[in-house]
Amino acid sequence: MNTRKSGVAALLVVVVLGATALLMTLGATFLGLGEIDQAFTLSLGARARSVAEGCAEYALEQLRENPAYTGGDLPTFTDGSCTVSVNLDGPFHVIISRGRHGMYYNTLNVRVDLSGETVQLVELSE
């Protein structure tokens, strides 16, 4: 009868250790899945920023050719879209470029000076 009790106790220890190992494995798996999702979200945000940068560069080129440019005609992208507006702020032109990739957006504010021979970047912010 005594060996039966020790056998049940050993079985109970094995079940508790197995359950603990299973919980630890599940926790590690879900942490890994969270990291993968976070990296994917970061890459989509980076794509939205790339679209915003492309539109800002397009607007800079348009401003260089025509200082009265206010936005509107935009380049087309295969994996995103953007809106651009150009406003005057004293002696500076302010380009507001908003890039979109899927459901992710990124906005860039570019302040430039057109008073000289070239376009001078004064400030770039998100």
Sequence and secondary structure as in RCSB ss.txt:
>XXXX:A:sequence
MNTRKSGVAALLVVVVLGATALLMTLGATFLGLGEIDQAFTLSLGARARSVAEGCAEYALEQLRENPAYTGGDLP
TFTDGSCTVSVNLDGPFHVIISRGRHGMYYNTLNVRVDLSGETVQLVELSE
>XXXX:A:secstr
 HHHHHHHHHHHHHHHHHHHHHHHHHHHHHHHHHHHHHHHHHHHHHHHHHHHHHHHHHHHHHHHH TT  B    
  SS EEEEEEEEETTEEEEEEEEEETTEEEEEEEEEE SSSS EEEEEE 
